[in-house]
Amino acid sequence: MKLETLHDCLRRLLPHVETARIALTGGVAIGLHVDRLTDAPSRRLAAEDIDFVAEDVEVVRPTVAKDFLISHFHVPQRGYPKFMIQIADRVTRLRVDFFPDSLGALERAPRMAVGSVQLCVVEVDDLLAHKLALLSKASAATPIEEKHYADAQRLGAIRGRAVAPVPRSHFAGTPFSRDLEDSCVLCQLSRSDMFPTASKRAIFDVLGYV
């Protein structure tokens, strides 16, 4: 992802969110820390989407539907205490995800300049802890995406920590769906007129998957 593309997406997204209650995470956060703490700055980030952790589902305002397509909208349900909002940007063709702050990382996230905006970014140690937890649960029966191992190595290098090798059998490809007839049960249970989900065809035309 080019930094200019990230900044363009964020510039239009942030009027629709409560920035004090979110923090960048995932590949974008890792890339920003790598640029800040190493001698290898880049004009690109090793990320295909933008991920945030958030205090709750209400950090995203309903106005987001004016400028972005809503792909998934999940509110907590009986037996499923989590939330998730996933949107697609028709301009940059990026996916943006909002997840619960399960690690309590928001309170430790430093505020950083990301292009022309200021945002909290999950700190290196919290990102590394999350990646190591994912690697510890990987197996041939429950494989994970190889990018998590690569991310852990990059973060470990920043902190001077070695990351144990992971067998190739513990990795799997990215599980992107292209089924335009696919139906999300959690979206149906969370249906809201204020957060109308777009058609799978509309999402596919922007992202190339649903």
C-alpha positions as a Markdown table, in Angstrom:
| # | Residue | x | y | z |
|---|---|---|---|---|
| 1 | Met | 0.0 | 0.0 | 0.0 |
| 2 | Lys | 1.4 | 3.4 | -0.9 |
| 3 | Leu | 1.5 | 5.9 | 1.9 |
| 4 | Glu | -0.4 | 8.4 | -0.3 |
| 5 | Thr | -3.2 | 5.9 | -0.7 |
| 6 | Leu | -3.4 | 5.4 | 3.1 |
| 7 | His | -3.5 | 9.1 | 3.8 |
| 8 | Asp | -6.2 | 9.7 | 1.2 |
| 9 | Cys | -8.4 | 7.0 | 2.7 |
| 10 | Leu | -7.8 | 8.2 | 6.3 |
| 11 | Arg | -8.5 | 11.8 | 5.4 |
| 12 | Arg | -12.0 | 10.9 | 4.2 |
| 13 | Leu | -12.6 | 8.3 | 6.9 |
| 14 | Leu | -11.8 | 10.2 | 10.1 |
| 15 | Pro | -14.7 | 12.7 | 10.0 |
| 16 | His | -16.9 | 9.6 | 10.5 |
| 17 | Val | -15.2 | 8.1 | 13.6 |
| 18 | Glu | -14.3 | 9.2 | 17.1 |
| 19 | Thr | -10.5 | 9.3 | 16.8 |
| 20 | Ala | -9.9 | 9.4 | 20.5 |
| 21 | Arg | -11.4 | 6.0 | 20.9 |
| 22 | Ile | -9.6 | 4.1 | 18.2 |
| 23 | Ala | -6.0 | 3.1 | 17.4 |
| 24 | Leu | -4.3 | 1.8 | 14.2 |
| 25 | Thr | -3.2 | -1.8 | 14.4 |
| 26 | Gly | -2.2 | -4.6 | 12.0 |
| 27 | Gly | 0.1 | -4.2 | 9.0 |
| 28 | Val | -0.3 | -0.4 | 8.8 |
| 29 | Ala | 0.7 | 0.0 | 12.5 |
| 30 | Ile | 3.7 | -2.3 | 12.0 |
| 31 | Gly | 4.9 | -0.5 | 8.9 |
| 32 | Leu | 4.7 | 2.9 | 10.7 |
| 33 | His | 6.8 | 1.6 | 13.6 |
| 34 | Val | 9.3 | 0.0 | 11.2 |
| 35 | Asp | 9.7 | 3.4 | 9.4 |
| 36 | Arg | 10.0 | 5.2 | 12.8 |
| 37 | Leu | 12.4 | 2.9 | 14.6 |
| 38 | Thr | 14.6 | 1.4 | 11.9 |
| 39 | Asp | 16.9 | 2.6 | 9.1 |
| 40 | Ala | 14.7 | 1.3 | 6.4 |
| 41 | Pro | 12.0 | 3.9 | 5.7 |
| 42 | Ser | 9.7 | 3.2 | 2.7 |
| 43 | Arg | 7.1 | 4.9 | 0.7 |
| 44 | Arg | 5.0 | 1.7 | 0.9 |
| 45 | Leu | 3.5 | -0.3 | 3.7 |
| 46 | Ala | 3.4 | -4.1 | 3.8 |
| 47 | Ala | -0.4 | -4.0 | 4.3 |
| 48 | Glu | -3.4 | -4.6 | 2.1 |
| 49 | Asp | -6.0 | -3.1 | 4.4 |
| 50 | Ile | -6.4 | -0.8 | 7.4 |
| 51 | Asp | -7.2 | -2.2 | 10.8 |
| 52 | Phe | -8.3 | -0.4 | 13.9 |
| 53 | Val | -9.0 | -1.5 | 17.5 |
| 54 | Ala | -11.8 | 0.4 | 19.1 |
| 55 | Glu | -13.5 | 0.8 | 22.5 |
| 56 | Asp | -16.9 | -0.2 | 21.1 |
| 57 | Val | -19.1 | -0.3 | 18.0 |
| 58 | Glu | -20.3 | 3.3 | 18.5 |
| 59 | Val | -16.9 | 4.8 | 17.6 |
| 60 | Val | -18.0 | 4.6 | 13.9 |
| 61 | Arg | -20.8 | 7.1 | 13.1 |
| 62 | Pro | -23.7 | 6.2 | 10.7 |
| 63 | Thr | -22.5 | 9.0 | 8.4 |
| 64 | Val | -19.8 | 6.5 | 7.2 |
| 65 | Ala | -22.3 | 5.0 | 4.9 |
| 66 | Lys | -22.3 | 8.2 | 2.8 |
| 67 | Asp | -18.7 | 7.8 | 1.7 |
| 68 | Phe | -17.9 | 4.1 | 2.2 |
| 69 | Leu | -19.6 | 0.8 | 1.5 |
| 70 | Ile | -20.5 | -1.2 | 4.6 |
| 71 | Ser | -19.4 | -4.8 | 4.0 |
| 72 | His | -20.0 | -6.2 | 7.5 |
| 73 | Phe | -21.8 | -4.8 | 10.6 |
| 74 | His | -21.7 | -7.0 | 13.7 |
| 75 | Val | -22.9 | -6.0 | 17.1 |
| 76 | Pro | -22.6 | -8.2 | 20.2 |
| 77 | Gln | -25.1 | -11.1 | 20.3 |
| 78 | Arg | -25.9 | -13.8 | 22.8 |
| 79 | Gly | -22.9 | -16.1 | 22.8 |
| 80 | Tyr | -20.9 | -13.7 | 20.6 |
| 81 | Pro | -19.7 | -10.7 | 22.7 |
| 82 | Lys | -17.6 | -9.1 | 20.0 |
| 83 | Phe | -18.3 | -6.5 | 17.5 |
| 84 | Met | -16.9 | -5.8 | 14.0 |
| 85 | Ile | -17.4 | -3.2 | 11.3 |
| 86 | Gln | -15.9 | -3.7 | 7.9 |
| 87 | Ile | -16.1 | -1.1 | 5.2 |
| 88 | Ala | -14.8 | -0.7 | 1.6 |
| 89 | Asp | -13.5 | 2.5 | 0.1 |
| 90 | Arg | -14.6 | 3.0 | -3.5 |
| 91 | Val | -11.8 | 5.5 | -4.1 |
| 92 | Thr | -8.7 | 3.8 | -2.9 |
| 93 | Arg | -10.2 | 0.2 | -3.0 |
| 94 | Leu | -9.0 | -0.4 | 0.5 |
| 95 | Arg | -10.8 | -2.4 | 3.2 |
| 96 | Val | -11.1 | -0.9 | 6.7 |
| 97 | Asp | -11.8 | -3.0 | 9.7 |
| 98 | Phe | -12.8 | -2.1 | 13.3 |
| 99 | Phe | -12.3 | -4.7 | 16.0 |
| 100 | Pro | -12.7 | -4.8 | 19.8 |
| 101 | Asp | -9.6 | -3.7 | 21.8 |
| 102 | Ser | -9.2 | -7.2 | 23.3 |
| 103 | Leu | -5.7 | -6.5 | 24.7 |
| 104 | Gly | -6.6 | -3.2 | 26.3 |
| 105 | Ala | -3.9 | -1.7 | 24.0 |
| 106 | Leu | -5.7 | 1.7 | 23.5 |
| 107 | Glu | -4.6 | 3.1 | 26.8 |
| 108 | Arg | -0.9 | 2.5 | 25.9 |
| 109 | Ala | -1.1 | 3.5 | 22.3 |
| 110 | Pro | 1.1 | 6.5 | 21.5 |
| 111 | Arg | -0.3 | 9.3 | 19.3 |
| 112 | Met | 1.6 | 9.6 | 16.0 |
| 113 | Ala | 1.5 | 11.7 | 12.9 |
| 114 | Val | 0.1 | 9.7 | 10.0 |
| 115 | Gly | 0.4 | 11.9 | 7.0 |
| 116 | Ser | -1.6 | 15.1 | 7.8 |
| 117 | Val | -3.5 | 13.5 | 10.7 |
| 118 | Gln | -2.8 | 12.5 | 14.3 |
| 119 | Leu | -3.8 | 9.0 | 15.4 |
| 120 | Cys | -3.1 | 6.6 | 18.2 |
| 121 | Val | -1.1 | 3.6 | 17.0 |
| 122 | Val | -0.9 | 0.3 | 18.9 |
| 123 | Glu | 2.6 | 0.1 | 20.4 |
| 124 | Val | 5.2 | -2.4 | 19.3 |
| 125 | Asp | 5.1 | -4.7 | 22.4 |
| 126 | Asp | 1.3 | -5.1 | 22.1 |
| 127 | Leu | 1.5 | -5.9 | 18.4 |
| 128 | Leu | 4.2 | -8.4 | 19.0 |
| 129 | Ala | 2.3 | -10.0 | 21.9 |
| 130 | His | -0.7 | -10.4 | 19.6 |
| 131 | Lys | 1.3 | -12.0 | 16.8 |
| 132 | Leu | 3.1 | -14.4 | 19.2 |
| 133 | Ala | -0.2 | -15.5 | 20.6 |
| 134 | Leu | -1.5 | -16.3 | 17.1 |
| 135 | Leu | 1.7 | -18.2 | 16.3 |
| 136 | Ser | 1.4 | -20.2 | 19.5 |
| 137 | Lys | -2.0 | -21.5 | 18.5 |
| 138 | Ala | -1.0 | -22.4 | 14.9 |
| 139 | Ser | -0.9 | -26.0 | 13.9 |
| 140 | Ala | -1.4 | -28.2 | 10.8 |
| 141 | Ala | -5.1 | -28.6 | 11.8 |
| 142 | Thr | -5.6 | -24.9 | 12.5 |
| 143 | Pro | -3.2 | -23.0 | 10.2 |
| 144 | Ile | -2.8 | -19.3 | 10.0 |
| 145 | Glu | -1.7 | -16.8 | 7.3 |
| 146 | Glu | 2.1 | -16.7 | 6.9 |
| 147 | Lys | 2.0 | -12.9 | 7.1 |
| 148 | His | 1.6 | -13.2 | 10.9 |
| 149 | Tyr | 5.0 | -14.9 | 11.1 |
| 150 | Ala | 6.6 | -12.3 | 8.9 |
| 151 | Asp | 5.0 | -9.6 | 11.1 |
| 152 | Ala | 6.3 | -11.2 | 14.3 |
| 153 | Gln | 9.8 | -11.3 | 12.8 |
| 154 | Arg | 9.8 | -7.6 | 11.9 |
| 155 | Leu | 8.5 | -6.7 | 15.4 |
| 156 | Gly | 10.9 | -9.0 | 17.1 |
| 157 | Ala | 13.8 | -7.4 | 15.2 |
| 158 | Ile | 12.8 | -4.0 | 16.6 |
| 159 | Arg | 12.7 | -5.3 | 20.1 |
| 160 | Gly | 15.8 | -7.6 | 19.7 |
| 161 | Arg | 13.7 | -10.7 | 20.3 |
| 162 | Ala | 14.1 | -13.9 | 18.4 |
| 163 | Val | 10.9 | -15.5 | 17.0 |
| 164 | Ala | 10.9 | -19.3 | 17.0 |
| 165 | Pro | 10.5 | -20.9 | 13.6 |
| 166 | Val | 7.1 | -22.1 | 12.5 |
| 167 | Pro | 6.6 | -25.2 | 10.3 |
| 168 | Arg | 5.4 | -24.6 | 6.8 |
| 169 | Ser | 2.5 | -27.0 | 7.6 |
| 170 | His | 1.1 | -24.4 | 10.0 |
| 171 | Phe | 0.5 | -21.8 | 7.3 |
| 172 | Ala | -2.5 | -21.4 | 5.0 |
| 173 | Gly | -3.4 | -18.9 | 2.3 |
| 174 | Thr | -5.6 | -15.9 | 2.7 |
| 175 | Pro | -9.3 | -17.1 | 2.9 |
| 176 | Phe | -10.9 | -14.6 | 0.6 |
| 177 | Ser | -14.4 | -15.4 | -0.6 |
| 178 | Arg | -15.7 | -14.6 | -4.1 |
| 179 | Asp | -19.2 | -16.1 | -3.5 |
| 180 | Leu | -21.6 | -13.4 | -4.4 |
| 181 | Glu | -24.5 | -15.4 | -2.9 |
| 182 | Asp | -22.8 | -15.6 | 0.5 |
| 183 | Ser | -24.9 | -14.6 | 3.4 |
| 184 | Cys | -23.5 | -13.4 | 6.8 |
| 185 | Val | -25.6 | -14.5 | 9.8 |
| 186 | Leu | -24.1 | -11.9 | 12.1 |
| 187 | Cys | -24.9 | -9.1 | 9.7 |
| 188 | Gln | -28.5 | -10.4 | 9.5 |
| 189 | Leu | -28.8 | -10.5 | 13.3 |
| 190 | Ser | -27.2 | -7.0 | 13.6 |
| 191 | Arg | -29.3 | -5.4 | 10.8 |
| 192 | Ser | -29.5 | -1.6 | 11.2 |
| 193 | Asp | -31.1 | 1.1 | 9.0 |
| 194 | Met | -28.2 | 3.4 | 10.1 |
| 195 | Phe | -25.6 | 0.9 | 8.9 |
| 196 | Pro | -27.0 | -0.6 | 5.7 |
| 197 | Thr | -24.7 | -3.3 | 4.3 |
| 198 | Ala | -23.9 | -3.1 | 0.6 |
| 199 | Ser | -24.6 | -5.9 | -1.8 |
| 200 | Lys | -21.9 | -8.5 | -2.3 |
| 201 | Arg | -21.6 | -7.5 | -5.9 |
| 202 | Ala | -20.9 | -3.9 | -4.9 |
| 203 | Ile | -18.2 | -5.0 | -2.4 |
| 204 | Phe | -16.7 | -7.4 | -5.0 |
| 205 | Asp | -16.5 | -4.7 | -7.6 |
| 206 | Val | -14.4 | -2.6 | -5.2 |
| 207 | Leu | -12.2 | -5.2 | -3.4 |
| 208 | Gly | -12.2 | -8.2 | -5.7 |
| 209 | Tyr | -13.6 | -10.4 | -3.0 |
| 210 | Val | -16.5 | -10.4 | -0.5 |
